[in-house]
């Protein structure tokens, strides 16, 4: 079965699909574009992940309620193992997040200066 695109004398090297792609106007491409995402998808995903992590943290803290002795620069005290690990985790996150955030601010300032 032959179509008008199969035997185009001006474009003998192109197949039917390639000829049709060449016939599409720029305005037609805008209509075929997928709908762009809203800004709420990432926020909702972050909330779901945070909720799951919170539930896991509560389970962890309830299962590790045994007391332990902690010593730090001459200070010594007895705290729950879960609390000690939570404080260590938060301190580690801050040690990574603060310099990373400062670097992002530095790069944003550099981009604004170049514009």
C-alpha positions as CSV (number, residue, x, y, z in Angstrom):
1,X,0.0,0.0,0.0
2,X,1.5,3.3,-1.1
3,X,1.0,6.7,0.5
4,X,1.9,10.1,-0.9
5,X,4.9,10.2,1.5
6,X,6.4,7.0,0.2
7,X,7.4,8.3,-3.2
8,X,8.3,11.9,-2.7
9,X,10.5,12.9,-5.6
10,X,12.0,15.8,-3.7
11,X,13.0,13.7,-0.7
12,X,13.7,10.2,-2.0
13,X,16.1,9.3,0.9
14,X,13.6,9.9,3.7
15,X,11.1,7.4,5.0
16,X,7.5,8.1,5.6
17,X,7.9,9.0,9.3
18,X,10.8,11.2,8.7
19,X,8.9,13.1,6.0
20,X,6.0,13.6,8.4
21,X,8.3,14.9,11.1
22,X,9.7,17.4,8.6
23,X,6.1,18.6,7.8
24,X,5.3,19.4,11.4
25,X,5.1,23.1,12.1
26,X,6.7,24.7,15.2
27,X,3.3,25.7,16.7
28,X,2.2,22.0,16.5
29,X,5.1,21.0,18.7
30,X,3.9,23.2,21.5
31,X,0.6,21.5,21.6
32,X,2.2,18.1,21.8
33,X,4.3,19.1,24.8
34,X,3.5,17.4,28.1
35,X,1.8,19.3,30.8
36,X,4.5,20.8,33.1
37,X,4.6,19.7,36.7
38,X,3.5,21.9,39.5
39,X,5.8,22.8,42.4
40,X,3.9,20.7,45.0
41,X,5.1,17.3,43.9
42,X,8.6,17.6,45.5
43,X,7.1,19.1,48.6
44,X,4.6,16.3,49.1
45,X,7.3,13.7,48.5
46,X,9.5,15.4,51.1
47,X,6.6,15.3,53.6
48,X,6.0,11.6,53.0
49,X,9.7,10.8,53.4
50,X,9.9,12.9,56.6
51,X,6.8,11.2,58.1
52,X,8.3,7.8,57.4
53,X,11.6,8.8,59.0
54,X,9.7,10.2,62.0
55,X,7.8,6.9,62.5
56,X,11.1,4.9,62.2
57,X,12.8,7.2,64.7
58,X,9.9,6.8,67.2
59,X,10.2,3.0,66.9
60,X,14.0,3.2,67.3
61,X,13.7,5.4,70.4
62,X,11.1,3.1,72.0
63,X,13.2,0.0,71.4
64,X,16.5,1.6,72.7
65,X,15.4,3.2,76.0
66,X,18.2,1.7,78.1
67,X,20.3,4.2,80.0
68,X,23.9,4.7,79.2
69,X,26.7,6.9,80.6
70,X,28.0,9.7,78.4
71,X,31.2,11.6,79.0
72,X,32.1,14.8,77.2
73,X,34.8,17.3,78.1
74,X,34.6,16.5,81.8
75,X,30.8,16.4,81.8
76,X,29.3,13.0,82.7
77,X,25.7,12.1,82.7
78,X,23.3,9.2,82.3
79,X,20.9,9.5,79.3
80,X,18.8,7.1,77.2
81,X,20.8,5.4,74.4
82,X,18.2,6.6,71.9
83,X,18.6,10.3,73.0
84,X,22.4,10.0,72.9
85,X,22.3,8.6,69.3
86,X,19.8,11.2,68.3
87,X,21.9,14.0,69.5
88,X,25.0,12.5,67.7
89,X,22.9,12.2,64.5
90,X,21.7,15.8,64.7
91,X,25.2,17.1,65.3
92,X,26.5,15.1,62.3
93,X,23.7,16.5,60.1
94,X,24.5,20.0,61.2
95,X,28.2,19.5,60.6
96,X,27.4,18.6,57.0
97,X,24.5,20.9,56.3
98,X,25.8,24.2,57.5
99,X,29.0,24.3,55.3
100,X,26.9,23.0,52.4
101,X,24.3,25.7,52.8
102,X,27.1,28.3,53.1
103,X,28.6,27.1,49.8
104,X,25.2,27.4,48.1
105,X,24.9,31.0,49.3
106,X,28.4,31.7,48.0
107,X,27.6,30.3,44.6
108,X,24.3,32.2,44.4
109,X,26.2,35.4,45.2
110,X,28.7,34.7,42.5
111,X,26.0,34.1,39.9
112,X,24.3,37.4,40.9
113,X,27.6,39.2,40.6
114,X,28.2,37.8,37.1
115,X,24.8,38.8,35.8
